Amino acid sequence: MRSPVTRSAPLLPAGSPRIVGVVNITADSFSDGGRYLDPAAAVAHARRLRADGADVIELGPAASHPGSAPVSAAEERRRLAPVLAASQCRLVVMHAVQAAGAATNVVTTPAAVREGIYRFFVRRLDALRAAGIGSDRLIIDPGLGYFLGGTPGPSLAVLAGIRELRETFGVPVLVSPSRKSFLRAITGRDVTQSGPATLAAEIFAAWQGADYIRTHDVAAARDALAFLSAISSEASLG
């Protein structure tokens, strides 16, 4: 008789991240530029994302990928005003290797990026707290894809270090692997075929304790997280 199968190690605890749905009010976002510039289209898309299970809606009035056109603050306000309703906002503090402007295809190493992320958040969070912004309003985003470099290594290192990042700074972590360049570099797929790799990265981020997952495909992320929650609960009983 065969012996029963036993697990050699416990499953990692799954997180319960909130899903952030993306509404790009832009002309040149790489995935859906121009589709939601009309306020009515933007609002309708936001409502679809909420119906699909989004907990939070992000309105993006300017693209930041390599080659995107600069957008003035006045133009950002013009795009947001007809769409944005009153809300109790939190502040997402996002890291990028570049000090300012659009992301660029820089060459760097995972070790350098990890050290840069630590220095960036130490300085930025201290400055924000000194300005009177409480820790309960802060969320950090380490950036992925071209925000970290032109090769997959730095982005993979950041995803693998989500738990450590969260423990180091003691604030929620948001990640956005959705349709990013590093996924396409690994799989060889174009942006229209990046759904499976995106979902795999989002599942991994949830296992590592991400608090928010920013995604273009809310329904797929919601289904994946529901399954993760179910299997985690079942495993904890075994």
Phi and psi in degrees as a GROMACS rama.xvg file:
@    title "Ramachandran Plot"
@    xaxis  label "Phi"
@    yaxis  label "Psi"
@TYPE xy
-74.5371  141.549  ARG-2
-75.8247  151.106  SER-3
-64.4123  150.709  PRO-4
-74.9626  134.359  VAL-5
-120.747  151.33  THR-6
-84.2178  133.242  ARG-7
-79.3653  -21.4472  SER-8
-150.547  148.516  ALA-9
-68.5628  152.671  PRO-10
-67.215  146.326  LEU-11
-66.1388  141.781  LEU-12
-67.2934  132.138  PRO-13
-77.0484  143.402  ALA-14
-83.0631  178.001  GLY-15
-127.608  67.0838  SER-16
-70.0199  149.676  PRO-17
-84.5393  144.566  ARG-18
-95.9508  127.849  ILE-19
-105.717  113.757  VAL-20
-86.7169  141.628  GLY-21
-102.344  126.672  VAL-22
-120.621  105.167  VAL-23
-89.1352  108.922  ASN-24
-93.6446  66.6914  ILE-25
-136.76  162.734  THR-26
-93.2223  -21.2128  ALA-27
-138.41  25.6561  ASP-28
-61.417  142.545  SER-29
-67.5671  -22.3932  PHE-30
-100.684  -31.7253  SER-31
-151.281  30.9586  ASP-32
-55.9319  132.893  GLY-33
89.1722  -14.2449  GLY-34
-75.7892  -27.7185  ARG-35
-125.297  25.2997  TYR-36
-65.6774  -35.0575  LEU-37
-69.482  126.67  ASP-38
-54.4077  -40.1586  PRO-39
-63.8177  -39.4208  ALA-40
-66.7354  -38.7728  ALA-41
-64.3539  -45.6815  ALA-42
-64.1299  -42.183  VAL-43
-62.4508  -41.0521  ALA-44
-66.8486  -40.7102  HIS-45
-59.4108  -41.3317  ALA-46
-67.6464  -35.2393  ARG-47
-64.0934  -42.6546  ARG-48
-63.2565  -40.1113  LEU-49
-62.7454  -42.3135  ARG-50
-63.8925  -32.1871  ALA-51
-74.506  -13.8362  ASP-52
120.387  9.50275  GLY-53
-66.8376  135.648  ALA-54
-85.9191  -31.4038  ASP-55
-134.784  143.568  VAL-56
-111.436  126.599  ILE-57
-102.14  127.179  GLU-58
-102.338  120.062  LEU-59
-111.212  107.551  GLY-60
-89.2677  -0.385511  PRO-61
-149.251  134.352  ALA-62
-79.2836  156.246  ALA-63
-135.624  13.5063  SER-64
-78.2783  165.451  HIS-65
-56.6329  131.314  PRO-66
90.5263  -4.89881  GLY-67
-71.5623  150.411  SER-68
-80.8274  140.889  ALA-69
-61.0755  144.161  PRO-70
-126.24  126.835  VAL-71
-71.7082  159.922  SER-72
-60.8879  -38.0602  ALA-73
-62.9131  -39.5389  ALA-74
-69.7359  -37.5011  GLU-75
-59.8918  -45.2491  GLU-76
-63.0883  -38.7024  ARG-77
-62.9576  -39.4816  ARG-78
-71.3875  -35.6579  ARG-79
-79.5215  -35.6915  LEU-80
-52.8481  -45.585  ALA-81
-73.8335  -12.003  PRO-82
-106.768  -37.6972  VAL-83
-79.804  125.659  LEU-84
-98.215  166.987  ALA-85
-60.8447  140.139  ALA-86
-156.401  161.568  SER-87
-94.5883  94.8132  GLN-88
-86.245  147.968  CYS-89
-105.923  164.587  ARG-90
-107.246  118.525  LEU-91
-92.3738  117.591  VAL-92
-97.9995  109.415  VAL-93
-103.942  134.037  MET-94
-91.3797  144.732  HIS-95
-147.363  145.746  ALA-96
-59.1377  -37.5572  VAL-97
-73.6036  140.712  GLN-98
-72.3897  -29.339  ALA-99
-162.274  163.932  ALA-100
82.4168  -169.05  GLY-101
-69.8178  156.962  ALA-102
-63.2553  145.974  ALA-103
-128.644  158.528  THR-104
-84.5008  72.1053  ASN-105
-86.0995  158.722  VAL-106
-107.243  123.216  VAL-107
-147.533  -175.983  THR-108
-120.693  156.025  THR-109
-56.5692  -40.9942  PRO-110
-63.9686  -42.7617  ALA-111
-65.5016  -38.5861  ALA-112
-66.4117  -44.0662  VAL-113
-58.8485  -44.6222  ARG-114
-65.665  -40.6493  GLU-115
-64.0462  -39.5045  GLY-116
-61.867  -44.5274  ILE-117
-60.4663  -48.7889  TYR-118
-62.6706  -41.7591  ARG-119
-59.4881  -50.2989  PHE-120
-73.156  -31.8949  PHE-121
-58.5985  -49.824  VAL-122
-67.9566  -47.3857  ARG-123
-69.4741  -42.1963  ARG-124
-68.6647  -38.8149  LEU-125
-60.3553  -43.1904  ASP-126
-65.2388  -41.2491  ALA-127
-67.6047  -41.1985  LEU-128
-65.3708  -39.2292  ARG-129
-63.4902  -28.059  ALA-130
-82.694  -0.885965  ALA-131
100.065  9.72803  GLY-132
-90.6501  116.849  ILE-133
-69.5678  152.862  GLY-134
-59.9812  -27.3951  SER-135
-69.6861  -10.7974  ASP-136
-101.494  -1.76691  ARG-137
-100.583  138.099  LEU-138
-132.777  138.253  ILE-139
-111.447  144.382  ILE-140
-127.527  112.985  ASP-141
-72.7536  -9.82097  PRO-142
78.695  150.407  GLY-143
-143.957  166.124  LEU-144
70.338  -137.675  GLY-145
-63.8339  -16.6661  TYR-146
-66.427  -21.2315  PHE-147
-108.867  -28.021  LEU-148
162.182  174.39  GLY-149
-91.7786  3.67138  GLY-150
-123.633  160.182  THR-151
-68.3871  -25.4657  PRO-152
-51.1247  -52.8361  GLY-153
-59.4445  -39.5822  PRO-154
-67.0879  -39.7472  SER-155
-64.4328  -39.706  LEU-156
-64.2362  -39.5536  ALA-157
-65.3712  -44.5331  VAL-158
-60.4581  -39.9549  LEU-159
-69.6566  -19.8354  ALA-160
-105.665  16.8887  GLY-161
-58.2589  -46.1053  ILE-162
-61.5255  -44.3324  ARG-163
-64.1315  -40.7064  GLU-164
-60.8538  -44.0092  LEU-165
-63.8011  -43.4591  ARG-166
-68.5842  -35.0515  GLU-167
-65.9694  -42.8145  THR-168
-103.211  -13.3847  PHE-169
67.1433  25.5073  GLY-170
-131.505  160.695  VAL-171
-61.9659  152.169  PRO-172
-116.972  131.186  VAL-173
-109.579  136.026  LEU-174
-129.697  151.7  VAL-175
-138.864  78.9855  SER-176
-78.2097  -7.80574  PRO-177
-53.5648  115.198  SER-178
62.2716  18.9045  ARG-179
-73.315  160.415  LYS-180
-62.0355  -35.0858  SER-181
-66.4631  -30.7061  PHE-182
-67.0923  -43.4963  LEU-183
-68.2515  -31.7835  ARG-184
-66.2892  -36.5998  ALA-185
-74.3568  -43.2913  ILE-186
-90.234  -20.8182  THR-187
77.0105  11.2641  GLY-188
-93.5424  157.799  ARG-189
-88.5317  179.131  ASP-190
-62.5202  -30.6769  VAL-191
-73.9182  -13.1535  THR-192
-114.521  19.3528  GLN-193
-93.9463  6.92129  SER-194
-59.2459  -49.8972  GLY-195
-61.0937  -43.8199  PRO-196
-66.1467  -38.7324  ALA-197
-57.7814  -47.6586  THR-198
-64.7732  -38.8697  LEU-199
-61.0332  -43.1583  ALA-200
-65.6086  -38.525  ALA-201
-67.1695  -39.3928  GLU-202
-63.1165  -44.4109  ILE-203
-61.6451  -42.5134  PHE-204
-60.6289  -39.662  ALA-205
-63.5709  -42.7391  ALA-206
-60.6854  -32.4897  TRP-207
-84.744  -1.04051  GLN-208
99.3519  15.872  GLY-209
-58.1449  139.944  ALA-210
-89.8312  -29.8341  ASP-211
-135.513  136.565  TYR-212
-120.974  115.168  ILE-213
-88.806  124.357  ARG-214
-145.723  153.896  THR-215
-86.2853  -26.5573  HIS-216
-111.221  83.8533  ASP-217
-63.1218  -43.6528  VAL-218
-61.4397  -43.513  ALA-219
-64.4164  -43.3041  ALA-220
-64.2529  -41.8657  ALA-221
-61.5891  -44.3384  ARG-222
-63.1212  -42.7523  ASP-223
-63.284  -41.9505  ALA-224
-68.8352  -33.6905  LEU-225
-63.3348  -41.0339  ALA-226
-66.5205  -43.4991  PHE-227
-58.3746  -43.1061  LEU-228
-62.7832  -41.3028  SER-229
-65.7141  -45.3943  ALA-230
-71.3839  -33.0486  ILE-231
-65.5436  -42.1198  SER-232
-64.8119  -41.3854  SER-233
-65.2757  -42.4827  GLU-234
-65.6657  -32.7672  ALA-235
-69.5226  -18.3678  SER-236
-87.3238  -16.3203  LEU-237
